[in-house]
């Protein structure tokens, strides 16, 4: 995980509502996650709107879509130890949602994919 990602997560955790730069329609991404680290991509999704996502990873990662409500973290999507996933998420409420990948392995993992609004 990059220093920028670490700072983004720290700020999000401290403020409970800060978000990373919003993903736009058809945003492709590729990043490496060091062993024991994570990365996330956050975006505002209005109630009833959907985003589709797909990704492949060079090793297993824990994947989730989450949002913060006060001090609580809610996980409408959660998948453990997957090397690929795709799906559509429809927001039940207007919130800042984060797609997050966690590498629990002992080696770096490459993640590549796309988010579409």
C-alpha positions as CSV (number, residue, x, y, z in Angstrom):
1,X,0.0,0.0,0.0
2,X,1.3,3.4,-0.9
3,X,1.9,6.2,1.6
4,X,-0.9,8.1,0.0
5,X,-3.3,5.2,0.6
6,X,-2.1,4.9,4.2
7,X,-2.8,8.6,4.8
8,X,-6.2,8.3,3.1
9,X,-7.2,5.4,5.4
10,X,-5.9,7.2,8.5
11,X,-7.9,10.3,7.7
12,X,-11.0,8.3,6.9
13,X,-10.7,6.4,10.1
14,X,-10.2,9.5,12.2
15,X,-13.0,11.5,10.6
16,X,-15.3,8.6,9.9
17,X,-16.7,10.3,6.8
18,X,-13.7,11.4,4.7
19,X,-13.4,9.7,1.3
20,X,-10.7,9.2,-1.2
21,X,-10.9,10.8,-4.6
22,X,-14.2,9.7,-6.2
23,X,-14.1,7.1,-9.0
24,X,-15.7,8.1,-12.2
25,X,-17.6,6.1,-14.8
26,X,-15.5,3.3,-16.1
27,X,-12.5,4.0,-13.9
28,X,-9.9,1.3,-14.4
29,X,-7.4,0.7,-11.6
30,X,-4.3,-1.3,-10.9
31,X,-2.3,-1.3,-7.7
32,X,0.0,-3.5,-5.6
33,X,-0.9,-4.3,-2.0
34,X,2.1,-5.3,0.3
35,X,1.8,-8.3,2.5
36,X,-0.5,-7.6,5.5
37,X,-1.8,-4.2,4.0
38,X,-4.9,-2.9,2.2
39,X,-6.0,-0.4,-0.4
40,X,-9.4,1.1,-1.0
41,X,-11.3,3.2,-3.6
42,X,-14.1,5.4,-2.2
43,X,-17.0,7.1,-4.0
44,X,-20.3,8.8,-3.4
45,X,-23.3,6.8,-4.5
46,X,-26.8,8.2,-4.4
47,X,-29.7,6.1,-3.0
48,X,-31.0,3.7,-5.6
49,X,-28.0,4.1,-7.9
50,X,-25.7,1.2,-8.8
51,X,-22.1,0.7,-9.5
52,X,-20.6,-2.4,-11.1
53,X,-17.2,-3.7,-10.3
54,X,-14.8,-6.3,-11.4
55,X,-11.3,-7.2,-10.4
56,X,-8.6,-9.9,-10.6
57,X,-5.8,-10.3,-8.1
58,X,-2.6,-12.2,-8.3
59,X,-3.4,-13.9,-5.0
60,X,-6.3,-14.1,-2.6
61,X,-7.6,-10.9,-1.0
62,X,-10.4,-10.1,1.3
63,X,-12.8,-7.7,-0.5
64,X,-15.6,-5.6,0.8
65,X,-17.8,-2.6,0.1
66,X,-18.4,-0.6,3.3
67,X,-19.5,2.7,4.6
68,X,-19.4,4.5,7.9
69,X,-22.4,5.5,10.0
70,X,-21.1,7.4,13.0
71,X,-18.5,5.1,14.6
72,X,-20.0,2.0,13.0
73,X,-18.7,0.5,9.8
74,X,-21.4,-1.3,7.7
75,X,-20.5,-4.0,5.1
76,X,-23.2,-4.5,2.5
77,X,-20.7,-6.7,0.5
78,X,-18.0,-8.9,2.0
79,X,-16.0,-11.7,0.4
80,X,-13.0,-13.4,1.9
81,X,-9.9,-14.9,0.1
82,X,-10.9,-14.3,-3.5
83,X,-8.7,-13.8,-6.5
84,X,-11.4,-12.4,-8.7
85,X,-14.9,-11.0,-8.3
86,X,-17.5,-9.0,-10.2
87,X,-20.9,-7.7,-9.3
88,X,-23.2,-4.8,-9.0
89,X,-23.9,-2.9,-5.8
90,X,-27.0,-0.8,-5.5
91,X,-26.8,1.8,-2.7
92,X,-29.7,1.6,-0.3
93,X,-29.0,5.2,0.9
94,X,-26.9,8.1,-0.3
95,X,-23.5,7.5,1.3
96,X,-19.7,7.5,0.7
97,X,-18.9,3.9,0.0
98,X,-15.5,2.3,-0.1
99,X,-14.4,-0.8,-2.1
100,X,-11.6,-2.3,-0.1
101,X,-9.0,-5.0,-0.7
102,X,-7.0,-6.6,2.1
103,X,-3.9,-8.7,1.5
104,X,-3.5,-11.2,4.4
105,X,-0.8,-13.2,2.6
106,X,3.0,-13.0,3.1
107,X,3.6,-11.7,-0.4
108,X,2.6,-8.6,-2.4
109,X,-0.6,-8.9,-4.5
110,X,-1.4,-7.1,-7.7
111,X,-5.0,-6.0,-8.1
112,X,-6.5,-4.9,-11.5
113,X,-10.0,-4.0,-12.4
114,X,-12.7,-1.5,-13.2
115,X,-15.6,0.4,-11.5
116,X,-18.5,1.5,-13.6
117,X,-21.3,3.8,-12.6
